[in-house]
Amino acid sequence: MKIKHKINFSDADQLIERYYEGLTSIDEEKQLQKFLSKPNLPERFETEKAIFGYFDNKKQKKHFNILPYIRWASVAVIIGFVMVGVQMLTAENRTDYAYIDGVKITNVREVKSQALASLSDISSKNNEVEDGLKNLNDKNLIEQQLDVFSGLQEYK
């Protein structure tokens, strides 16, 4: 069969018949596809139009555009840099300090010595902890407390 650039309905019918028999060349199939992609074709070509339209959609590759992702990534990086910059500018110069008798002391050694001195004062002046431990072993005190608690349960 002679291939023409423009085909009419009867030539299209013959090409469709050859297509179903598997006798068409690639050029003939391209010509048939071009014919079937035209608008306002008769209803008898609807089936073939759907077939060639299906293959036409399958042949089209999906185009992946990375440009929007690059833009979003660059915006995220800029926001990150701005946040780090703001935090660095607003961060205080942090130092160790303590207030002792209303006076701010920044010398770490002095703060430690003051803390140790106040701890030694507490342990030398008050024997509250030792007294409390002695009371734990006092059987009379334990019995008195148990009597008080057992009396509370009777009132319930």
C-alpha positions as CSV (number, residue, x, y, z in Angstrom):
1,M,0.0,0.0,0.0
2,K,1.2,3.4,-0.9
3,I,1.6,5.8,2.1
4,K,0.1,9.2,1.7
5,H,0.5,12.2,3.9
6,K,-3.2,12.8,4.2
7,I,-5.6,9.9,4.2
8,N,-9.3,9.8,3.7
9,F,-11.9,7.6,5.4
10,S,-11.6,4.7,3.1
11,D,-7.8,4.7,3.4
12,A,-8.2,4.9,7.2
13,D,-10.5,1.9,7.1
14,Q,-7.9,-0.1,5.2
15,L,-5.1,1.0,7.5
16,I,-7.2,0.0,10.6
17,E,-7.9,-3.4,9.1
18,R,-4.1,-3.9,8.3
19,Y,-3.3,-2.7,11.9
20,Y,-5.6,-5.3,13.5
21,E,-3.9,-8.0,11.2
22,G,-0.5,-6.7,12.4
23,L,0.6,-5.7,8.9
24,T,1.2,-2.0,9.3
25,S,4.5,-0.3,9.5
26,I,5.6,2.2,12.0
27,D,5.1,5.0,9.5
28,E,1.6,3.8,8.7
29,E,0.7,3.6,12.4
30,K,1.9,7.1,12.9
31,Q,-0.2,8.3,10.0
32,L,-3.2,6.4,11.4
33,Q,-2.6,7.9,14.8
34,K,-2.4,11.4,13.3
35,F,-5.7,10.8,11.4
36,L,-7.4,9.5,14.6
37,S,-6.4,12.5,16.6
38,K,-8.4,14.8,14.4
39,P,-11.6,16.2,15.9
40,N,-15.1,15.5,14.5
41,L,-14.5,12.0,13.2
42,P,-17.4,9.6,12.5
43,E,-18.5,7.3,15.2
44,R,-17.1,4.2,13.5
45,F,-13.6,5.4,14.4
46,E,-14.3,5.9,18.2
47,T,-12.9,2.5,19.2
48,E,-9.7,3.0,17.3
49,K,-9.5,6.6,18.5
50,A,-9.7,5.3,22.1
51,I,-7.0,2.7,21.4
52,F,-4.6,5.1,19.8
53,G,-5.4,7.7,22.4
54,Y,-4.5,5.2,25.1
55,F,-1.2,4.4,23.5
56,D,-0.5,8.1,22.9
57,N,-0.9,8.8,26.6
58,K,1.3,5.8,27.5
59,K,4.1,7.1,25.2
60,Q,4.1,10.5,26.9
61,K,6.7,10.6,29.6
62,K,5.9,12.3,32.8
63,H,8.1,15.4,33.1
64,F,9.6,15.9,36.5
65,N,10.4,19.5,37.3
66,I,12.9,19.9,40.1
67,L,12.9,23.7,40.0
68,P,10.0,24.2,42.6
69,Y,11.8,21.9,45.0
70,I,15.0,23.8,44.6
71,R,13.2,27.0,45.4
72,W,11.6,25.6,48.5
73,A,14.9,24.2,49.7
74,S,16.6,27.5,49.2
75,V,13.8,29.3,51.1
76,A,14.2,26.8,54.0
77,V,18.0,27.3,54.0
78,I,17.6,31.1,54.1
79,I,15.0,30.9,57.0
80,G,17.4,28.6,58.9
81,F,20.3,31.1,58.5
82,V,18.1,34.0,59.6
83,M,17.0,32.0,62.7
84,V,20.5,31.1,63.7
85,G,21.7,34.7,63.1
86,V,18.9,36.1,65.3
87,Q,19.6,33.6,68.0
88,M,23.3,34.4,68.0
89,L,22.6,38.2,68.1
90,T,20.2,37.9,71.0
91,A,22.0,35.3,73.1
92,E,23.4,36.7,76.3
93,N,26.9,36.3,77.5
94,R,26.3,33.5,79.9
95,T,28.4,33.3,83.0
96,D,28.2,31.5,86.3
97,Y,27.1,33.7,89.2
98,A,25.3,33.6,92.5
99,Y,23.7,36.2,94.7
100,I,25.0,36.1,98.3
101,D,23.4,38.6,100.7
102,G,22.0,40.5,97.7
103,V,25.4,40.9,96.0
104,K,26.0,39.3,92.6
105,I,29.2,37.3,92.6
106,T,30.6,36.0,89.3
107,N,33.9,34.5,90.6
108,V,33.4,30.7,90.6
109,R,36.0,30.1,93.3
110,E,34.4,32.6,95.7
111,V,30.9,31.1,95.1
112,K,32.2,27.6,95.9
113,S,34.0,28.7,99.0
114,Q,30.9,30.6,100.3
115,A,28.8,27.5,99.6
116,L,31.2,25.2,101.4
117,A,31.4,27.6,104.4
118,S,27.6,27.7,104.7
119,L,27.4,23.9,104.6
120,S,30.0,23.6,107.3
121,D,28.0,26.1,109.4
122,I,24.9,24.1,109.1
123,S,26.5,20.8,110.0
124,S,28.3,22.3,113.0
125,K,25.4,24.3,114.5
126,N,22.5,22.0,114.1
127,N,22.2,18.4,115.0
128,E,18.7,18.1,113.7
129,V,19.6,15.3,111.3
130,E,21.3,13.3,114.0
131,D,18.4,13.9,116.4
132,G,16.0,12.7,113.8
133,L,17.9,9.5,113.3
134,K,18.1,8.9,117.0
135,N,14.3,9.3,117.2
136,L,13.8,6.7,114.6
137,N,15.3,4.1,117.0
138,D,13.4,5.3,120.0
139,K,10.8,2.6,120.7
140,N,8.7,4.7,123.1
141,L,8.3,7.5,120.5
142,I,7.3,5.0,117.8
143,E,4.7,3.4,120.1
144,Q,3.2,6.8,120.9
145,Q,2.9,7.7,117.2
146,L,1.3,4.3,116.4
147,D,-1.2,4.9,119.2
148,V,-2.1,8.3,117.7
149,F,-2.6,6.9,114.3
150,S,-4.6,3.9,115.5
151,G,-6.9,6.3,117.4
152,L,-7.5,8.2,114.2
153,Q,-8.8,5.1,112.5
154,E,-11.4,4.5,115.2
155,Y,-13.0,7.9,114.5
156,K,-13.7,7.0,110.9
